[in-house]
Amino acid sequence: MIDLDALRRWFTAELWADAEPTWFTNTGPGITGEPAVVGIDDHVITILWLP
């Protein structure tokens, strides 16, 4: 079994350390995937897919 809570905590701690909630988009020159807004804090990673 994978401890998903521990994995999420490790993921955010390693990549974003003590960052406040962070938002970014995956849109821009050279991006061909579906556009989305991604929000990250110490407890939640969210993805809002844009039409």
C-alpha distance matrix in Angstrom:
0.0 3.8 6.5 8.9 11.8 11.7 11.6 14.4 16.4 16.3 17.3 20.2 21.2 21.5 23.3 25.4 25.6 27.8 29.0 30.2 28.9 29.5 30.5 31.2 32.0 31.3 34.9 37.8 39.7 37.8 34.8 34.7 31.4 31.2 32.4 30.1 30.1 27.0 26.6 24.5 24.5 22.4 20.4 20.7 20.9 23.1 24.8 28.1 29.3 33.1 35.4
3.8 0.0 3.8 5.7 8.8 8.5 7.8 10.8 12.8 12.7 13.5 16.4 17.6 17.9 19.6 21.6 21.9 24.2 25.3 26.6 25.3 25.8 26.9 27.7 28.6 28.1 31.7 34.5 36.5 34.8 31.8 32.0 28.7 28.5 29.5 27.1 26.9 23.7 23.2 21.0 21.0 18.9 17.2 17.5 17.6 20.0 21.8 25.2 26.6 30.4 32.9
6.5 3.8 0.0 3.8 5.6 5.4 6.2 8.8 10.1 10.7 12.2 14.5 15.4 16.4 18.4 19.8 19.8 21.7 22.9 24.0 23.0 24.0 25.4 26.7 28.0 27.9 31.7 34.5 36.8 35.4 32.4 32.9 29.6 29.1 29.7 26.9 26.1 22.7 21.7 19.2 18.6 16.1 14.3 15.2 16.0 18.8 21.2 24.6 26.4 30.2 33.0
8.9 5.7 3.8 0.0 3.8 5.4 4.9 6.0 8.5 9.7 10.3 12.2 14.0 15.1 16.4 17.6 18.1 19.9 20.7 21.5 20.0 20.8 22.0 23.2 24.5 24.5 28.2 31.2 33.6 32.3 29.2 29.6 26.3 25.6 26.0 23.2 22.4 19.1 18.2 15.9 15.7 13.7 11.6 11.9 12.4 15.0 17.4 20.8 22.7 26.4 29.2
11.8 8.8 5.6 3.8 0.0 3.8 5.4 5.2 6.2 8.6 9.9 10.8 12.1 14.2 15.6 16.1 16.1 17.4 18.4 19.0 17.9 19.3 21.0 22.7 24.5 25.0 28.7 31.7 34.3 33.5 30.3 31.2 27.9 27.0 26.9 23.7 22.4 18.9 17.2 14.5 13.5 11.0 8.9 10.1 11.7 14.7 17.7 21.0 23.4 27.0 30.0
11.7 8.5 5.4 5.4 3.8 0.0 3.8 5.5 5.1 6.1 8.5 10.1 10.4 12.0 14.2 15.2 14.6 16.4 18.0 19.3 18.8 19.9 22.0 23.5 25.5 25.9 29.6 32.3 34.7 33.7 30.9 31.9 28.9 28.5 28.4 25.4 24.0 20.3 18.7 15.6 14.4 11.5 10.6 12.3 13.5 16.9 19.7 23.3 25.6 29.1 32.3
11.6 7.8 6.2 4.9 5.4 3.8 0.0 3.8 5.5 5.1 6.0 8.7 9.8 10.5 12.1 13.8 14.1 16.5 17.5 19.1 18.2 18.7 20.3 21.4 23.0 22.9 26.7 29.3 31.5 30.3 27.5 28.5 25.5 25.4 25.5 22.7 21.7 18.1 17.1 14.2 13.9 11.8 11.1 11.8 11.9 15.2 17.5 21.2 23.2 26.7 29.8
14.4 10.8 8.8 6.0 5.2 5.5 3.8 0.0 3.8 5.5 5.1 6.2 8.4 9.9 10.7 11.6 12.3 14.2 14.7 15.9 14.7 15.3 16.9 18.3 20.1 20.5 24.2 27.0 29.5 28.7 25.7 26.9 23.8 23.3 23.0 19.9 18.5 14.9 13.5 10.6 10.3 8.5 7.6 8.0 8.3 11.8 14.5 18.1 20.4 23.8 27.1
16.4 12.8 10.1 8.5 6.2 5.1 5.5 3.8 0.0 3.8 5.5 5.4 5.9 8.4 10.1 10.4 9.9 11.5 12.9 14.3 14.0 15.1 17.5 19.3 21.6 22.4 26.1 28.6 31.2 30.7 27.9 29.5 26.6 26.2 25.5 22.3 20.4 16.7 14.7 11.2 9.7 6.8 7.0 9.0 10.3 14.0 17.0 20.5 23.1 26.3 29.8
16.3 12.7 10.7 9.7 8.6 6.1 5.1 5.5 3.8 0.0 3.8 5.6 5.1 5.9 8.4 9.9 9.4 12.1 13.7 15.9 15.9 16.3 18.7 19.9 22.1 22.5 26.2 28.4 30.6 29.8 27.3 29.0 26.4 26.5 26.0 23.2 21.6 17.8 16.4 12.9 12.0 9.5 10.5 12.0 12.3 16.0 18.5 22.2 24.4 27.6 31.0
17.3 13.5 12.2 10.3 9.9 8.5 6.0 5.1 5.5 3.8 0.0 3.8 5.6 5.4 6.2 8.2 9.3 12.2 12.7 14.9 14.3 14.0 15.9 16.6 18.6 18.7 22.5 24.7 26.9 26.0 23.5 25.2 22.6 22.8 22.3 19.6 18.3 14.5 13.6 10.4 10.6 9.3 10.3 10.7 9.8 13.4 15.4 19.1 21.1 24.2 27.6
20.2 16.4 14.5 12.2 10.8 10.1 8.7 6.2 5.4 5.6 3.8 0.0 3.8 5.5 5.3 5.4 6.6 8.9 9.1 11.1 10.7 10.8 13.1 14.5 17.1 17.9 21.6 23.8 26.3 26.0 23.5 25.4 23.0 22.8 21.7 18.7 16.7 12.9 11.2 7.6 7.1 6.0 8.0 8.7 8.3 12.0 14.4 17.9 20.4 23.2 26.8
21.2 17.6 15.4 14.0 12.1 10.4 9.8 8.4 5.9 5.1 5.6 3.8 0.0 3.8 5.7 5.6 4.4 7.2 8.9 11.6 12.4 12.8 15.8 17.2 20.1 21.0 24.5 26.4 28.8 28.5 26.3 28.5 26.3 26.4 25.2 22.3 20.1 16.3 14.4 10.7 9.3 7.2 10.0 11.7 12.0 15.7 18.2 21.6 24.1 26.8 30.5
21.5 17.9 16.4 15.1 14.2 12.0 10.5 9.9 8.4 5.9 5.4 5.5 3.8 0.0 3.8 6.0 5.8 9.5 10.8 14.0 14.7 14.2 16.7 17.4 20.0 20.3 23.8 25.3 27.3 26.7 24.8 27.1 25.1 25.7 24.8 22.3 20.6 17.0 15.8 12.4 12.0 10.6 13.2 14.2 13.6 17.1 19.0 22.5 24.5 27.2 30.7
23.3 19.6 18.4 16.4 15.6 14.2 12.1 10.7 10.1 8.4 6.2 5.3 5.7 3.8 0.0 3.8 6.0 9.5 9.3 12.4 12.6 11.3 13.5 13.9 16.4 16.7 20.1 21.6 23.6 23.2 21.3 23.8 22.0 22.6 21.5 19.1 17.3 13.9 13.1 10.1 10.6 10.5 13.1 13.3 11.9 15.0 16.4 19.8 21.6 24.0 27.6
25.4 21.6 19.8 17.6 16.1 15.2 13.8 11.6 10.4 9.9 8.2 5.4 5.6 6.0 3.8 0.0 3.8 6.3 5.6 8.7 9.4 8.5 11.4 12.6 15.7 16.9 20.1 21.7 24.1 24.3 22.3 24.9 23.2 23.3 21.6 18.9 16.5 13.1 11.5 8.3 8.1 8.4 11.6 12.1 11.3 14.3 16.1 19.1 21.5 23.6 27.3
25.6 21.9 19.8 18.1 16.1 14.6 14.1 12.3 9.9 9.4 9.3 6.6 4.4 5.8 6.0 3.8 0.0 3.8 5.6 9.1 10.9 11.2 14.5 16.1 19.4 20.7 23.9 25.4 27.8 28.0 26.1 28.8 27.0 27.1 25.4 22.5 19.9 16.5 14.4 11.0 9.4 8.3 11.9 13.5 13.7 17.0 19.3 22.3 24.9 27.1 30.9
27.8 24.2 21.7 19.9 17.4 16.4 16.5 14.2 11.5 12.1 12.2 8.9 7.2 9.5 9.5 6.3 3.8 0.0 3.8 6.5 9.3 10.6 14.3 16.6 20.2 22.1 25.0 26.6 29.2 29.8 28.0 30.7 28.8 28.6 26.5 23.4 20.4 17.2 14.5 11.2 8.8 7.9 11.6 13.6 14.5 17.5 20.1 22.7 25.7 27.7 31.5
29.0 25.3 22.9 20.7 18.4 18.0 17.5 14.7 12.9 13.7 12.7 9.1 8.9 10.8 9.3 5.6 5.6 3.8 0.0 3.8 6.3 7.0 10.7 13.1 16.8 19.0 21.8 23.3 26.1 27.0 25.1 27.8 26.2 25.7 23.4 20.4 17.2 14.3 11.6 8.9 7.1 8.0 11.6 12.6 12.9 15.3 17.6 19.9 22.8 24.5 28.3
30.2 26.6 24.0 21.5 19.0 19.3 19.1 15.9 14.3 15.9 14.9 11.1 11.6 14.0 12.4 8.7 9.1 6.5 3.8 0.0 3.8 6.0 9.6 12.7 16.5 19.2 21.7 23.6 26.7 27.9 25.8 28.4 26.5 25.6 22.9 19.7 16.2 13.7 10.4 8.4 6.3 8.1 11.0 11.7 12.5 14.3 16.8 18.6 21.8 23.3 27.0
28.9 25.3 23.0 20.0 17.9 18.8 18.2 14.7 14.0 15.9 14.3 10.7 12.4 14.7 12.6 9.4 10.9 9.3 6.3 3.8 0.0 3.8 6.8 10.3 13.8 16.7 19.2 21.5 24.8 25.9 23.5 25.8 23.7 22.4 19.8 16.4 12.8 10.4 6.9 5.5 4.4 7.7 9.6 9.2 9.6 10.8 13.2 14.9 18.2 19.7 23.5
29.5 25.8 24.0 20.8 19.3 19.9 18.7 15.3 15.1 16.3 14.0 10.8 12.8 14.2 11.3 8.5 11.2 10.6 7.0 6.0 3.8 0.0 3.8 6.8 10.5 13.3 15.8 17.8 21.1 22.3 19.9 22.5 20.7 19.7 17.0 13.9 10.4 8.1 5.6 5.2 6.4 9.9 11.8 10.6 9.6 10.5 11.9 13.6 16.4 17.7 21.5
30.5 26.9 25.4 22.0 21.0 22.0 20.3 16.9 17.5 18.7 15.9 13.1 15.8 16.7 13.5 11.4 14.5 14.3 10.7 9.6 6.8 3.8 0.0 3.7 7.1 10.3 12.5 14.8 18.3 19.7 17.1 19.5 17.7 16.5 13.5 10.5 6.9 5.6 4.4 6.5 9.0 12.7 13.9 11.8 9.9 9.4 9.8 10.7 13.2 14.1 17.8
31.2 27.7 26.7 23.2 22.7 23.5 21.4 18.3 19.3 19.9 16.6 14.5 17.2 17.4 13.9 12.6 16.1 16.6 13.1 12.7 10.3 6.8 3.7 0.0 3.8 6.9 9.0 11.2 14.6 15.9 13.5 16.1 14.7 13.9 10.9 8.5 5.8 5.4 6.7 8.8 12.0 15.5 16.6 14.2 11.6 10.8 9.9 10.6 12.1 12.7 16.3
32.0 28.6 28.0 24.5 24.5 25.5 23.0 20.1 21.6 22.1 18.6 17.1 20.1 20.0 16.4 15.7 19.4 20.2 16.8 16.5 13.8 10.5 7.1 3.8 0.0 3.8 5.5 8.4 12.0 13.1 10.4 12.6 11.3 10.5 7.3 5.7 4.4 6.0 8.8 11.5 15.0 18.5 19.1 16.2 13.1 11.5 9.4 9.4 9.8 9.8 13.2
31.3 28.1 27.9 24.5 25.0 25.9 22.9 20.5 22.4 22.5 18.7 17.9 21.0 20.3 16.7 16.9 20.7 22.1 19.0 19.2 16.7 13.3 10.3 6.9 3.8 0.0 3.8 6.8 9.8 10.1 7.0 9.2 8.0 8.1 5.8 5.8 6.7 7.9 11.3 13.6 17.3 20.3 20.9 17.9 14.4 13.0 10.3 10.7 9.9 10.2 13.1
34.9 31.7 31.7 28.2 28.7 29.6 26.7 24.2 26.1 26.2 22.5 21.6 24.5 23.8 20.1 20.1 23.9 25.0 21.8 21.7 19.2 15.8 12.5 9.0 5.5 3.8 0.0 3.8 7.2 8.4 5.8 8.1 8.2 8.3 5.6 7.2 8.6 10.8 14.1 16.8 20.4 23.6 24.3 21.2 17.8 16.0 13.1 12.5 11.1 10.1 12.2
37.8 34.5 34.5 31.2 31.7 32.3 29.3 27.0 28.6 28.4 24.7 23.8 26.4 25.3 21.6 21.7 25.4 26.6 23.3 23.6 21.5 17.8 14.8 11.2 8.4 6.8 3.8 0.0 3.8 6.3 5.6 8.6 10.2 11.2 9.0 11.0 12.1 14.1 17.1 19.5 22.9 26.2 27.2 24.3 21.0 19.5 16.7 16.2 14.8 13.5 15.1
39.7 36.5 36.8 33.6 34.3 34.7 31.5 29.5 31.2 30.6 26.9 26.3 28.8 27.3 23.6 24.1 27.8 29.2 26.1 26.7 24.8 21.1 18.3 14.6 12.0 9.8 7.2 3.8 0.0 3.8 5.6 8.5 11.2 13.1 11.8 14.2 15.7 17.5 20.6 22.7 26.1 29.2 30.3 27.6 24.1 22.8 19.9 19.6 17.8 16.5 17.7
37.8 34.8 35.4 32.3 33.5 33.7 30.3 28.7 30.7 29.8 26.0 26.0 28.5 26.7 23.2 24.3 28.0 29.8 27.0 27.9 25.9 22.3 19.7 15.9 13.1 10.1 8.4 6.3 3.8 0.0 3.8 6.2 9.3 12.1 11.9 14.6 16.5 17.9 21.3 23.1 26.7 29.4 30.4 27.6 24.0 22.8 19.9 19.9 17.9 17.1 18.2
34.8 31.8 32.4 29.2 30.3 30.9 27.5 25.7 27.9 27.3 23.5 23.5 26.3 24.8 21.3 22.3 26.1 28.0 25.1 25.8 23.5 19.9 17.1 13.5 10.4 7.0 5.8 5.6 5.6 3.8 0.0 3.8 5.9 8.5 8.4 11.0 13.3 14.7 18.2 20.3 23.9 26.7 27.3 24.4 20.7 19.3 16.2 16.3 14.1 13.8 15.0
34.7 32.0 32.9 29.6 31.2 31.9 28.5 26.9 29.5 29.0 25.2 25.4 28.5 27.1 23.8 24.9 28.8 30.7 27.8 28.4 25.8 22.5 19.5 16.1 12.6 9.2 8.1 8.6 8.5 6.2 3.8 0.0 3.8 6.8 8.3 11.5 14.5 16.2 19.9 22.1 25.9 28.6 28.8 25.6 21.9 20.1 16.7 16.5 13.6 13.2 13.7
31.4 28.7 29.6 26.3 27.9 28.9 25.5 23.8 26.6 26.4 22.6 23.0 26.3 25.1 22.0 23.2 27.0 28.8 26.2 26.5 23.7 20.7 17.7 14.7 11.3 8.0 8.2 10.2 11.2 9.3 5.9 3.8 0.0 3.8 6.2 8.9 12.3 13.6 17.4 19.6 23.4 26.0 25.8 22.5 18.8 16.9 13.4 13.4 10.5 11.0 11.8
31.2 28.5 29.1 25.6 27.0 28.5 25.4 23.3 26.2 26.5 22.8 22.8 26.4 25.7 22.6 23.3 27.1 28.6 25.7 25.6 22.4 19.7 16.5 13.9 10.5 8.1 8.3 11.2 13.1 12.1 8.5 6.8 3.8 0.0 3.8 6.4 10.2 12.1 15.8 18.5 22.2 25.0 24.5 20.9 17.4 14.9 11.2 10.4 7.1 7.4 8.3
32.4 29.5 29.7 26.0 26.9 28.4 25.5 23.0 25.5 26.0 22.3 21.7 25.2 24.8 21.5 21.6 25.4 26.5 23.4 22.9 19.8 17.0 13.5 10.9 7.3 5.8 5.6 9.0 11.8 11.9 8.4 8.3 6.2 3.8 0.0 3.8 7.2 9.9 13.5 16.5 20.2 23.4 23.1 19.6 16.2 13.6 10.0 8.7 6.1 5.4 7.5
30.1 27.1 26.9 23.2 23.7 25.4 22.7 19.9 22.3 23.2 19.6 18.7 22.3 22.3 19.1 18.9 22.5 23.4 20.4 19.7 16.4 13.9 10.5 8.5 5.7 5.8 7.2 11.0 14.2 14.6 11.0 11.5 8.9 6.4 3.8 0.0 3.8 6.4 9.9 13.1 16.7 19.9 19.5 16.0 12.7 10.0 6.5 5.4 4.2 5.1 8.6
30.1 26.9 26.1 22.4 22.4 24.0 21.7 18.5 20.4 21.6 18.3 16.7 20.1 20.6 17.3 16.5 19.9 20.4 17.2 16.2 12.8 10.4 6.9 5.8 4.4 6.7 8.6 12.1 15.7 16.5 13.3 14.5 12.3 10.2 7.2 3.8 0.0 3.8 6.7 10.2 13.6 17.1 17.0 13.7 10.8 8.2 5.8 5.2 6.5 7.4 11.1
27.0 23.7 22.7 19.1 18.9 20.3 18.1 14.9 16.7 17.8 14.5 12.9 16.3 17.0 13.9 13.1 16.5 17.2 14.3 13.7 10.4 8.1 5.6 5.4 6.0 7.9 10.8 14.1 17.5 17.9 14.7 16.2 13.6 12.1 9.9 6.4 3.8 0.0 3.8 6.7 10.4 13.6 13.6 10.4 7.3 5.7 4.6 6.4 8.6 10.6 14.4
26.6 23.2 21.7 18.2 17.2 18.7 17.1 13.5 14.7 16.4 13.6 11.2 14.4 15.8 13.1 11.5 14.4 14.5 11.6 10.4 6.9 5.6 4.4 6.7 8.8 11.3 14.1 17.1 20.6 21.3 18.2 19.9 17.4 15.8 13.5 9.9 6.7 3.8 0.0 3.8 7.0 10.5 10.6 7.8 5.8 5.1 6.5 8.4 11.5 13.4 17.2
24.5 21.0 19.2 15.9 14.5 15.6 14.2 10.6 11.2 12.9 10.4 7.6 10.7 12.4 10.1 8.3 11.0 11.2 8.9 8.4 5.5 5.2 6.5 8.8 11.5 13.6 16.8 19.5 22.7 23.1 20.3 22.1 19.6 18.5 16.5 13.1 10.2 6.7 3.8 0.0 3.8 7.0 7.8 5.9 4.6 6.5 8.9 11.6 14.6 16.9 20.7
24.5 21.0 18.6 15.7 13.5 14.4 13.9 10.3 9.7 12.0 10.6 7.1 9.3 12.0 10.6 8.1 9.4 8.8 7.1 6.3 4.4 6.4 9.0 12.0 15.0 17.3 20.4 22.9 26.1 26.7 23.9 25.9 23.4 22.2 20.2 16.7 13.6 10.4 7.0 3.8 0.0 3.8 5.5 5.6 6.6 9.1 12.2 14.8 18.0 20.3 24.1
22.4 18.9 16.1 13.7 11.0 11.5 11.8 8.5 6.8 9.5 9.3 6.0 7.2 10.6 10.5 8.4 8.3 7.9 8.0 8.1 7.7 9.9 12.7 15.5 18.5 20.3 23.6 26.2 29.2 29.4 26.7 28.6 26.0 25.0 23.4 19.9 17.1 13.6 10.5 7.0 3.8 0.0 3.8 6.2 8.3 11.5 14.9 17.8 21.0 23.6 27.3
20.4 17.2 14.3 11.6 8.9 10.6 11.1 7.6 7.0 10.5 10.3 8.0 10.0 13.2 13.1 11.6 11.9 11.6 11.6 11.0 9.6 11.8 13.9 16.6 19.1 20.9 24.3 27.2 30.3 30.4 27.3 28.8 25.8 24.5 23.1 19.5 17.0 13.6 10.6 7.8 5.5 3.8 0.0 3.8 7.1 10.0 13.7 16.5 19.8 22.7 26.2
20.7 17.5 15.2 11.9 10.1 12.3 11.8 8.0 9.0 12.0 10.7 8.7 11.7 14.2 13.3 12.1 13.5 13.6 12.6 11.7 9.2 10.6 11.8 14.2 16.2 17.9 21.2 24.3 27.6 27.6 24.4 25.6 22.5 20.9 19.6 16.0 13.7 10.4 7.8 5.9 5.6 6.2 3.8 0.0 3.8 6.3 10.0 12.8 16.1 19.0 22.5
20.9 17.6 16.0 12.4 11.7 13.5 11.9 8.3 10.3 12.3 9.8 8.3 12.0 13.6 11.9 11.3 13.7 14.5 12.9 12.5 9.6 9.6 9.9 11.6 13.1 14.4 17.8 21.0 24.1 24.0 20.7 21.9 18.8 17.4 16.2 12.7 10.8 7.3 5.8 4.6 6.6 8.3 7.1 3.8 0.0 3.8 7.0 10.3 13.2 16.2 19.7
23.1 20.0 18.8 15.0 14.7 16.9 15.2 11.8 14.0 16.0 13.4 12.0 15.7 17.1 15.0 14.3 17.0 17.5 15.3 14.3 10.8 10.5 9.4 10.8 11.5 13.0 16.0 19.5 22.8 22.8 19.3 20.1 16.9 14.9 13.6 10.0 8.2 5.7 5.1 6.5 9.1 11.5 10.0 6.3 3.8 0.0 3.8 6.6 9.8 12.8 16.2
24.8 21.8 21.2 17.4 17.7 19.7 17.5 14.5 17.0 18.5 15.4 14.4 18.2 19.0 16.4 16.1 19.3 20.1 17.6 16.8 13.2 11.9 9.8 9.9 9.4 10.3 13.1 16.7 19.9 19.9 16.2 16.7 13.4 11.2 10.0 6.5 5.8 4.6 6.5 8.9 12.2 14.9 13.7 10.0 7.0 3.8 0.0 3.8 6.2 9.4 12.8
28.1 25.2 24.6 20.8 21.0 23.3 21.2 18.1 20.5 22.2 19.1 17.9 21.6 22.5 19.8 19.1 22.3 22.7 19.9 18.6 14.9 13.6 10.7 10.6 9.4 10.7 12.5 16.2 19.6 19.9 16.3 16.5 13.4 10.4 8.7 5.4 5.2 6.4 8.4 11.6 14.8 17.8 16.5 12.8 10.3 6.6 3.8 0.0 3.8 6.3 9.7
29.3 26.6 26.4 22.7 23.4 25.6 23.2 20.4 23.1 24.4 21.1 20.4 24.1 24.5 21.6 21.5 24.9 25.7 22.8 21.8 18.2 16.4 13.2 12.1 9.8 9.9 11.1 14.8 17.8 17.9 14.1 13.6 10.5 7.1 6.1 4.2 6.5 8.6 11.5 14.6 18.0 21.0 19.8 16.1 13.2 9.8 6.2 3.8 0.0 3.8 6.7
33.1 30.4 30.2 26.4 27.0 29.1 26.7 23.8 26.3 27.6 24.2 23.2 26.8 27.2 24.0 23.6 27.1 27.7 24.5 23.3 19.7 17.7 14.1 12.7 9.8 10.2 10.1 13.5 16.5 17.1 13.8 13.2 11.0 7.4 5.4 5.1 7.4 10.6 13.4 16.9 20.3 23.6 22.7 19.0 16.2 12.8 9.4 6.3 3.8 0.0 3.8
35.4 32.9 33.0 29.2 30.0 32.3 29.8 27.1 29.8 31.0 27.6 26.8 30.5 30.7 27.6 27.3 30.9 31.5 28.3 27.0 23.5 21.5 17.8 16.3 13.2 13.1 12.2 15.1 17.7 18.2 15.0 13.7 11.8 8.3 7.5 8.6 11.1 14.4 17.2 20.7 24.1 27.3 26.2 22.5 19.7 16.2 12.8 9.7 6.7 3.8 0.0
